[in-house]
Amino acid sequence: MGLLNNLKAKLNPAKDKVSGLAQQHGDRITHGLDKAAKVVDEKTKGKYSDKIHTGTGKAKGAMDRLAHKDGTGTAGGTTAPPSSTPPAS
C-alpha cells in the first residue's frame, strides 16, 4: 500500500491545480465543450446526436465536480427548494 499512498500524495497537488483552473475557467470550458459538440454533430450529420449530447453532459458534470470539490457534495442539500409555487391555470 505504500506505493498507492505515494502516488496519491504526488497527484494531490495536480488535482488541486486542476480544480482551481476549473473554478476560474468553468464558463470557457463549458463553451468549448458545446462548440466541439456542435462541430462533431455537424460533421456526422446528426447521426450520433444522442451520444454526443450524452458525452457532453458527462464531461460538463465531471468539470462541475472538479470545480466544486469543497466537500459539500449532493448529500449536503445544497439546492434550495423553489420559493413559490407556479400559478395554477
MDTraj code that builds the backbone (N, CA, C; nanometers):
import mdtraj as md
import numpy as np

residues = "MET GLY LEU LEU ASN ASN LEU LYS ALA LYS LEU ASN PRO ALA LYS ASP LYS VAL SER GLY LEU ALA GLN GLN HIS GLY ASP ARG ILE THR HIS GLY LEU ASP LYS ALA ALA LYS VAL VAL ASP GLU LYS THR LYS GLY LYS TYR SER ASP LYS ILE HIS THR GLY THR GLY LYS ALA LYS GLY ALA MET ASP ARG LEU ALA HIS LYS ASP GLY THR GLY THR ALA GLY GLY THR THR ALA PRO PRO SER SER THR PRO PRO ALA SER".split()
xyz = np.array([
    [0.0815, -0.1201, 0.0000],
    [0.0000, 0.0000, 0.0000],
    [0.0855, 0.1260, 0.0000],
    [0.2109, 0.1148, 0.0266],
    [0.2983, 0.2311, 0.0284],
    [0.3061, 0.2989, -0.1075],
    [0.3074, 0.2200, -0.2136],
    [0.3147, 0.2754, -0.3481],
    [0.1891, 0.3567, -0.3800],
    [0.0737, 0.3047, -0.3450],
    [-0.0517, 0.3751, -0.3710],
    [-0.0590, 0.5058, -0.2921],
    [-0.0167, 0.5034, -0.1686],
    [-0.0160, 0.6254, -0.0877],
    [0.0798, 0.7297, -0.1438],
    [0.1959, 0.6848, -0.1902],
    [0.2924, 0.7769, -0.2513],
    [0.2346, 0.8389, -0.3776],
    [0.1681, 0.7584, -0.4580],
    [0.1076, 0.8076, -0.5812],
    [-0.0005, 0.9112, -0.5515],
    [-0.0852, 0.8830, -0.4553],
    [-0.1895, 0.9783, -0.4166],
    [-0.1292, 1.1092, -0.3674],
    [-0.0235, 1.1001, -0.2889],
    [0.0407, 1.2200, -0.2344],
    [0.1012, 1.3055, -0.3456],
    [0.1534, 1.2405, -0.4480],
    [0.2151, 1.3148, -0.5582],
    [0.1106, 1.3741, -0.6525],
    [-0.0035, 1.3097, -0.6661],
    [-0.1073, 1.3587, -0.7565],
    [-0.2001, 1.4620, -0.6925],
    [-0.2025, 1.4720, -0.5624],
    [-0.2924, 1.5657, -0.4946],
    [-0.2679, 1.7118, -0.5344],
    [-0.1429, 1.7603, -0.5433],
    [-0.1230, 1.8987, -0.5875],
    [-0.1742, 1.9242, -0.7302],
    [-0.1597, 1.8261, -0.8168],
    [-0.2095, 1.8415, -0.9537],
    [-0.3619, 1.8490, -0.9536],
    [-0.4253, 1.7693, -0.8706],
    [-0.5716, 1.7712, -0.8608],
    [-0.6192, 1.9068, -0.8094],
    [-0.5490, 1.9617, -0.7121],
    [-0.5847, 2.0935, -0.6595],
    [-0.5702, 2.2011, -0.7668],
    [-0.4648, 2.1922, -0.8466],
    [-0.4432, 2.2911, -0.9516],
    [-0.5520, 2.2816, -1.0586],
    [-0.5864, 2.1596, -1.0984],
    [-0.6920, 2.1403, -1.1979],
    [-0.8256, 2.1907, -1.1438],
    [-0.8507, 2.1680, -1.0171],
    [-0.9741, 2.2156, -0.9561],
    [-0.9813, 2.3678, -0.9598],
    [-0.8717, 2.4337, -0.9276],
    [-0.8680, 2.5798, -0.9311],
    [-0.8899, 2.6340, -1.0713],
    [-0.8289, 2.5692, -1.1696],
    [-0.8480, 2.6117, -1.3080],
    [-0.9919, 2.5904, -1.3532],
    [-1.0533, 2.4813, -1.3098],
    [-1.1931, 2.4560, -1.3451],
    [-1.2842, 2.5608, -1.2826],
    [-1.2522, 2.6055, -1.1617],
    [-1.3318, 2.7100, -1.0981],
    [-1.3161, 2.8422, -1.1712],
    [-1.1945, 2.8757, -1.2118],
    [-1.1684, 3.0032, -1.2787],
    [-1.2254, 3.0079, -1.4190],
    [-1.2150, 2.8989, -1.4926],
    [-1.2470, 2.8999, -1.6345],
    [-1.3640, 2.8085, -1.6696],
    [-1.4529, 2.7845, -1.5757],
    [-1.5655, 2.6942, -1.5986],
    [-1.6529, 2.7347, -1.7154],
    [-1.6789, 2.8653, -1.7306],
    [-1.7645, 2.9102, -1.8398],
    [-1.6957, 2.8897, -1.9750],
    [-1.5659, 2.9123, -1.9810],
    [-1.4926, 2.8932, -2.1060],
    [-1.4855, 2.7449, -2.1428],
    [-1.4696, 2.6597, -2.0431],
    [-1.4651, 2.5159, -2.0672],
    [-1.6003, 2.4677, -2.1188],
    [-1.7077, 2.5119, -2.0558],
    [-1.8422, 2.4744, -2.0983],
    [-1.8692, 2.5200, -2.2415],
    [-1.8286, 2.6439, -2.2719],
    [-1.8466, 2.6957, -2.4073],
    [-1.7680, 2.6115, -2.5075],
    [-1.6463, 2.5726, -2.4731],
    [-1.5644, 2.4900, -2.5607],
    [-1.6252, 2.3524, -2.5834],
    [-1.6810, 2.2938, -2.4786],
    [-1.7462, 2.1639, -2.4925],
    [-1.8668, 2.1739, -2.5857],
    [-1.9466, 2.2793, -2.5692],
    [-2.0629, 2.2989, -2.6556],
    [-2.0213, 2.3196, -2.8012],
    [-1.9176, 2.3987, -2.8207],
    [-1.8694, 2.4274, -2.9556],
    [-1.8167, 2.2997, -3.0218],
    [-1.7389, 2.2219, -2.9486],
    [-1.6850, 2.0968, -3.0025],
    [-1.7976, 1.9985, -3.0343],
    [-1.8977, 1.9910, -2.9467],
    [-2.0103, 1.9007, -2.9699],
    [-2.0868, 1.9414, -3.0958],
    [-2.1035, 2.0716, -3.1154],
    [-2.1744, 2.1204, -3.2337],
    [-2.0987, 2.0844, -3.3620],
    [-1.9667, 2.1029, -3.3612],
    [-1.8857, 2.0723, -3.4793],
    [-1.8921, 1.9226, -3.5113],
    [-1.8769, 1.8400, -3.4095],
    [-1.8801, 1.6955, -3.4311],
    [-2.0183, 1.6531, -3.4805],
    [-2.1230, 1.7109, -3.4230],
    [-2.2587, 1.6777, -3.4651],
    [-2.2819, 1.7165, -3.6114],
    [-2.2293, 1.8306, -3.6522],
    [-2.2427, 1.8723, -3.7916],
    [-2.1638, 1.7811, -3.8846],
    [-2.0431, 1.7422, -3.8438],
    [-1.9587, 1.6562, -3.9278],
    [-2.0204, 1.5169, -3.9455],
    [-2.0903, 1.4682, -3.8441],
    [-2.1531, 1.3360, -3.8528],
    [-2.2968, 1.3458, -3.9031],
    [-2.3391, 1.4660, -3.9407],
    [-2.4733, 1.4913, -3.9958],
    [-2.5845, 1.4433, -3.9028],
    [-2.5637, 1.4612, -3.7729],
    [-2.6659, 1.4289, -3.6742],
    [-2.6832, 1.2814, -3.6443],
    [-2.6004, 1.1983, -3.7029],
    [-2.6150, 1.0532, -3.6848],
    [-2.5932, 1.0111, -3.5395],
    [-2.5055, 1.0793, -3.4697],
    [-2.4720, 1.0419, -3.3316],
    [-2.5111, 1.1513, -3.2322],
    [-2.6148, 1.2269, -3.2620],
    [-2.6543, 1.3401, -3.1776],
    [-2.6791, 1.2990, -3.0329],
    [-2.7499, 1.1888, -3.0129],
    [-2.7809, 1.1469, -2.8763],
    [-2.6543, 1.1099, -2.7997],
    [-2.5614, 1.0431, -2.8652],
    [-2.4368, 1.0048, -2.7985],
    [-2.3488, 1.1274, -2.7709],
    [-2.3476, 1.2208, -2.8639],
    [-2.2704, 1.3445, -2.8451],
    [-2.3283, 1.4238, -2.7299],
    [-2.4593, 1.4334, -2.7237],
    [-2.5258, 1.5070, -2.6161],
    [-2.4969, 1.4421, -2.4806],
    [-2.5033, 1.3088, -2.4758],
    [-2.4749, 1.2371, -2.3511],
    [-2.3300, 1.2586, -2.3071],
    [-2.2380, 1.2471, -2.4000],
    [-2.0964, 1.2655, -2.3678],
    [-2.0654, 1.4064, -2.3218],
    [-2.1274, 1.5041, -2.3863],
    [-2.1074, 1.6435, -2.3470],
    [-2.1611, 1.6670, -2.2058],
    [-2.2761, 1.6103, -2.1766],
    [-2.3335, 1.6235, -2.0422],
    [-2.2451, 1.5610, -1.9355],
    [-2.1883, 1.4454, -1.9660],
    [-2.0990, 1.3797, -1.8700],
    [-1.9712, 1.4598, -1.8501],
    [-1.9190, 1.5165, -1.9576],
    [-1.7979, 1.5983, -1.9463],
    [-1.8245, 1.7232, -1.8625],
    [-1.9400, 1.7852, -1.8822],
    [-1.9753, 1.9037, -1.8028],
    [-1.9944, 1.8659, -1.6567],
    [-2.0530, 1.7498, -1.6312],
    [-2.0709, 1.7034, -1.4933],
    [-1.9376, 1.6780, -1.4245],
    [-1.8445, 1.6189, -1.4966],
    [-1.7119, 1.5940, -1.4405],
    [-1.6401, 1.7253, -1.4119],
    [-1.6552, 1.8205, -1.5017],
    [-1.5929, 1.9518, -1.4812],
    [-1.6542, 2.0214, -1.3591],
    [-1.7844, 2.0103, -1.3430],
    [-1.8501, 2.0698, -1.2269],
    [-1.8028, 2.0041, -1.0973],
    [-1.7853, 1.8719, -1.0995],
    [-1.7359, 1.8031, -0.9794],
    [-1.5950, 1.8486, -0.9443],
    [-1.5127, 1.8699, -1.0448],
    [-1.3772, 1.9187, -1.0197],
    [-1.3794, 2.0605, -0.9643],
    [-1.4662, 2.1433, -1.0178],
    [-1.4702, 2.2836, -0.9776],
    [-1.5275, 2.3026, -0.8373],
    [-1.6113, 2.2124, -0.7926],
    [-1.6757, 2.2277, -0.6615],
    [-1.6343, 2.1154, -0.5687],
    [-1.5070, 2.1041, -0.5441],
    [-1.4562, 1.9950, -0.4609],
    [-1.4480, 2.0325, -0.3134],
    [-1.5306, 2.1276, -0.2695],
    [-1.5235, 2.1738, -0.1312],
    [-1.5803, 2.0736, -0.0315],
    [-1.6298, 1.9592, -0.0782],
    [-1.6742, 1.8546, 0.0124],
    [-1.8211, 1.8600, 0.0465],
    [-1.8963, 1.9540, -0.0088],
    [-2.0378, 1.9599, 0.0240],
    [-2.1122, 1.8446, -0.0399],
    [-2.0852, 1.8136, -0.1653],
    [-2.1470, 1.7008, -0.2327],
    [-2.2967, 1.7193, -0.2489],
    [-2.3634, 1.6177, -0.3006],
    [-2.5071, 1.6276, -0.3218],
    [-2.5843, 1.5918, -0.1961],
    [-2.5247, 1.5211, -0.1029],
    [-2.5948, 1.4829, 0.0184],
    [-2.6107, 1.5999, 0.1147],
    [-2.5405, 1.7075, 0.0927],
    [-2.5470, 1.8216, 0.1813],
    [-2.6694, 1.9079, 0.1619],
    [-2.7493, 1.8815, 0.0587],
    [-2.8686, 1.9602, 0.0350],
    [-2.8355, 2.1013, -0.0095],
    [-2.7492, 2.1167, -0.1058],
    [-2.7059, 2.2493, -0.1466],
    [-2.8075, 2.3209, -0.2326],
    [-2.9046, 2.2475, -0.2905],
    [-3.0041, 2.3133, -0.3727],
    [-3.1227, 2.3523, -0.2875],
    [-3.1669, 2.4758, -0.3016],
    [-3.2792, 2.5261, -0.2249],
    [-3.4098, 2.4959, -0.2983],
    [-3.5173, 2.4696, -0.2265],
    [-3.6453, 2.4475, -0.2918],
    [-3.6960, 2.5774, -0.3530],
    [-3.7857, 2.5690, -0.4516],
    [-3.8382, 2.6909, -0.5122],
    [-3.9091, 2.7766, -0.4085],
    [-3.8957, 2.9083, -0.4230],
    [-3.9525, 2.9983, -0.3224],
    [-4.1031, 3.0077, -0.3307],
    [-4.1603, 2.9833, -0.4470],
    [-4.3055, 2.9866, -0.4600],
    [-4.3492, 2.8835, -0.5620],
    [-4.4753, 2.8463, -0.5541],
    [-4.5279, 2.7511, -0.6491],
    [-4.5741, 2.8227, -0.7747],
    [-4.5702, 2.7560, -0.8882],
    [-4.6157, 2.8217, -1.0107],
    [-4.7664, 2.8489, -1.0048],
    [-4.8117, 2.9540, -1.0702],
    [-4.9549, 2.9851, -1.0666],
    [-5.0370, 2.8776, -1.1378],
    [-5.1552, 2.8504, -1.0824],
    [-5.2427, 2.7489, -1.1417],
    [-5.3166, 2.8078, -1.2596],
    [-5.3359, 2.7268, -1.3620],
    [-5.4053, 2.7739, -1.4827],
    [-5.5536, 2.7572, -1.4746],
])
top = md.Topology()
chain = top.add_chain()
for i, resn in enumerate(residues, 1):
    res = top.add_residue(resn, chain, resSeq=i)
    for name in ("N", "CA", "C"):
        top.add_atom(name, md.element.get_by_symbol(name[0]), res)
traj = md.Trajectory(xyz[None], top)
